[in-house]
Amino acid sequence: MPQLQEDLTLSIWTSIDQFCKGNRGVACVVTAAHFCLCSRGVNHHGCRTRTSKLSGDFIERPETKQEFDSFMATSIKSFPYPMHSSL
């Protein structure tokens, strides 16, 4: 059954948040290929979309957010396909 990437991201985030009781924050980033974008929208082979859900220290502590943003920027640069962020 098809699923919205945003819903999948939230579902994964919720599972991690519930499993890791007492955590100080959870960051979940999902990168996926979308047939509709690849064949119709941007019409580019291998196109990807990224969604994310952050909580706790990833939002409230500037140094944690900066470290996470830096990590994501490095990860995106090394990713072999174009990326389109929807969140």
Backbone bond lengths (Angstrom), bond angles and torsions (degrees), N, CA, C in turn:
res aa  C-N    CA-C-N  psi(-1)  N-CA   C-N-CA  omega(-1)  CA-C   N-CA-C  phi
1 M - - - 1.449 - - 1.532 108.65 -
2 P 1.323 117.22 131.75 1.472 120.27 178.75 1.527 111.10 -62.08
3 Q 1.311 115.25 148.51 1.461 120.44 -179.37 1.517 108.66 -139.43
4 L 1.326 115.92 139.71 1.454 119.28 175.33 1.520 109.47 -68.45
5 Q 1.315 115.82 137.28 1.462 120.01 -179.30 1.522 111.07 -60.95
6 E 1.327 117.40 -36.37 1.464 120.68 178.63 1.529 110.86 -61.43
7 D 1.347 116.57 -40.33 1.469 120.43 178.56 1.526 111.06 -67.86
8 L 1.326 116.60 -39.63 1.460 120.85 177.82 1.528 110.60 -62.76
9 T 1.327 116.48 -44.46 1.464 121.34 178.95 1.525 110.41 -58.94
10 L 1.325 116.95 -47.07 1.466 121.08 179.54 1.526 111.35 -63.65
11 S 1.318 116.88 -39.12 1.463 121.07 179.57 1.531 111.36 -64.02
12 I 1.325 116.64 -43.62 1.469 120.83 177.80 1.525 109.95 -64.68
13 W 1.338 115.97 -45.77 1.466 120.79 179.58 1.530 110.52 -58.06
14 T 1.327 116.90 -46.38 1.462 122.21 -179.16 1.529 111.10 -60.70
15 S 1.325 116.39 -43.51 1.470 120.28 179.49 1.525 111.39 -61.96
16 I 1.331 116.87 -45.02 1.469 120.63 179.02 1.525 110.04 -64.29
17 D 1.337 116.73 -44.44 1.462 121.57 -179.03 1.527 111.14 -60.62
18 Q 1.329 117.00 -41.93 1.465 120.65 -179.63 1.523 111.84 -72.74
19 F 1.325 117.56 -36.13 1.460 121.78 -178.52 1.527 111.67 -70.98
20 C 1.322 116.03 -39.36 1.476 121.47 -177.28 1.525 109.36 -95.02
21 K 1.316 115.72 71.77 1.468 121.50 -178.61 1.524 110.89 -56.52
22 G 1.326 116.01 138.46 1.453 121.23 177.51 1.516 114.50 75.85
23 N 1.333 117.52 13.13 1.466 119.85 179.67 1.521 110.61 -64.57
24 R 1.313 115.73 161.17 1.467 121.01 179.23 1.524 111.41 -100.80
25 G 1.307 116.24 8.24 1.453 121.08 177.87 1.512 110.42 151.93
26 V 1.307 114.71 151.29 1.461 121.20 179.12 1.521 108.09 -129.99
27 A 1.328 115.68 137.54 1.464 121.87 174.22 1.516 107.62 -122.42
28 C 1.312 116.49 126.39 1.457 121.61 178.26 1.524 107.85 -128.67
29 V 1.313 116.49 123.44 1.459 122.05 177.89 1.521 107.29 -125.68
30 V 1.327 116.16 127.17 1.461 121.62 179.46 1.521 108.35 -118.69
31 T 1.319 115.66 127.41 1.458 122.02 175.70 1.517 107.17 -115.90
32 A 1.330 116.56 128.13 1.460 119.67 -176.36 1.523 111.20 -145.54
33 A 1.326 114.83 153.83 1.465 120.99 173.71 1.522 107.58 -86.62
34 H 1.303 115.80 141.60 1.461 121.30 179.80 1.516 109.24 -122.19
35 F 1.317 115.70 119.23 1.451 120.34 -178.38 1.525 111.54 -57.18
36 C 1.338 117.44 -40.82 1.465 120.16 -177.54 1.530 111.33 -63.57
37 L 1.328 117.78 -39.76 1.468 120.34 177.85 1.518 111.24 -69.59
38 C 1.322 115.68 -41.20 1.461 119.75 -175.66 1.521 112.32 -70.91
39 S 1.322 117.45 -34.14 1.461 119.17 -175.76 1.521 113.80 -97.74
40 R 1.329 117.69 -30.08 1.460 119.52 -177.13 1.519 112.25 -116.57
41 G 1.335 116.40 -60.51 1.463 122.03 -174.19 1.508 114.23 -52.63
42 V 1.318 117.12 -95.42 1.459 120.78 -177.61 1.516 111.68 -80.75
43 N 1.344 116.25 -9.67 1.462 122.77 174.39 1.527 111.92 51.36
44 H 1.304 116.81 52.73 1.463 121.54 -178.62 1.521 109.15 -133.22
45 H 1.313 117.24 126.36 1.459 121.93 179.51 1.533 110.51 -61.37
46 G 1.313 115.62 132.61 1.454 119.98 176.07 1.516 115.24 80.39
47 C 1.339 118.73 13.54 1.464 119.83 -178.91 1.531 110.07 -66.85
48 R 1.298 115.87 147.63 1.457 123.05 -176.72 1.525 109.97 -131.76
49 T 1.338 115.31 153.71 1.458 121.64 175.03 1.521 108.01 -126.38
50 R 1.319 115.80 142.07 1.463 120.82 -178.97 1.523 109.47 -116.39
51 T 1.324 116.07 133.70 1.461 122.04 172.60 1.528 107.39 -124.82
52 S 1.324 115.95 155.62 1.463 118.58 -178.83 1.520 111.25 -148.16
53 K 1.322 114.54 157.00 1.466 122.96 174.61 1.520 106.33 -141.39
54 L 1.330 116.26 124.26 1.462 122.63 -178.76 1.522 109.82 -123.45
55 S 1.342 115.51 152.45 1.466 119.69 175.11 1.522 109.75 -150.77
56 G 1.318 115.22 170.70 1.461 121.63 174.00 1.516 113.56 58.79
57 D 1.344 115.43 -132.21 1.466 120.95 -176.41 1.524 113.05 -58.31
58 F 1.320 118.11 -27.32 1.462 120.52 179.66 1.530 111.98 -66.83
59 I 1.326 116.61 -17.06 1.465 121.74 176.95 1.529 110.50 -109.71
60 E 1.333 116.48 -42.80 1.467 121.79 -169.67 1.524 115.13 -84.36
61 R 1.321 118.55 -26.74 1.472 121.26 -178.02 1.523 109.45 -105.39
62 P 1.329 117.36 111.12 1.469 120.96 -176.99 1.527 113.54 -54.10
63 E 1.342 117.75 -38.77 1.468 119.30 -178.31 1.530 111.59 -69.05
64 T 1.330 117.15 -35.10 1.466 120.52 177.34 1.518 110.01 -69.56
65 K 1.337 116.15 -43.93 1.467 119.99 178.42 1.523 110.82 -61.89
66 Q 1.332 116.97 -42.59 1.465 120.76 -179.88 1.532 110.69 -63.44
67 E 1.327 116.85 -43.02 1.465 120.38 178.61 1.528 110.96 -62.91
68 F 1.330 116.61 -42.66 1.462 120.98 178.77 1.528 110.59 -64.79
69 D 1.330 117.17 -46.36 1.468 120.92 179.19 1.524 111.21 -60.02
70 S 1.321 116.82 -40.15 1.463 121.37 178.38 1.528 110.74 -64.42
71 F 1.322 115.96 -43.84 1.462 120.44 177.27 1.523 110.75 -59.98
72 M 1.332 116.74 -45.52 1.466 120.39 -178.89 1.528 111.28 -65.22
73 A 1.323 117.33 -40.09 1.468 120.42 179.12 1.524 110.31 -61.67
74 T 1.319 117.47 -41.35 1.466 121.34 177.80 1.520 110.62 -66.85
75 S 1.317 117.16 -41.73 1.462 121.34 179.87 1.516 111.59 -63.49
76 I 1.323 116.61 -41.03 1.459 120.66 -178.66 1.520 110.55 -66.38
77 K 1.326 117.68 -40.60 1.466 120.67 179.83 1.519 111.61 -62.14
78 S 1.325 117.28 -32.53 1.456 120.10 -178.08 1.525 112.75 -88.79
79 F 1.326 117.48 -3.78 1.455 121.71 -179.62 1.522 109.07 -75.50
80 P 1.336 118.25 132.45 1.467 120.19 -171.58 1.525 116.27 -75.81
81 Y 1.333 119.46 -5.70 1.458 121.02 -176.66 1.521 110.81 -122.74
82 P 1.342 117.13 156.69 1.470 120.03 174.96 1.526 110.38 -59.89
83 M 1.309 116.57 149.44 1.451 121.50 -176.96 1.519 109.60 -125.33
84 H 1.329 116.67 137.19 1.461 122.80 176.66 1.513 107.31 -124.14
85 S 1.312 118.01 117.44 1.456 121.49 -176.61 1.519 110.15 -89.95
86 S 1.337 116.28 129.30 1.460 119.70 -178.69 1.517 112.56 -106.87
87 L 1.313 118.43 -5.42 1.468 120.78 177.17 1.499 109.47 -128.12
